Amino acid sequence: IRNMKTLSLKLDDDIFESTESISSKLNVARNRYINDALRIYNKFNEKKMLKKQLQKESRIVAKNSMEVLAEFEKIANEN
């Protein structure tokens, strides 16, 4: 059994109507439909944030790699 939190939610009329229509056609309770939608949206945003973080870290690593390469070239030119 899952722990559930109670939430008061205000939806735009068009979103509410669409949610009611689709959840009814899918024979899924509104609560379950909204939970599933939020789960999917959370995963989408988690991946989006991870991508942004990886891009940031990749830029940092690239900069450091260029600095190391410059040091190696300096050493190689001294010989």
Summary of the structure (lengths in Angstrom):
residues: 79
radius of gyration: 25.0
end to end distance: 70.1
largest distance: 76.7
contacts: 137
relative contact order: 0.05
helix: 78%
strand: 0%
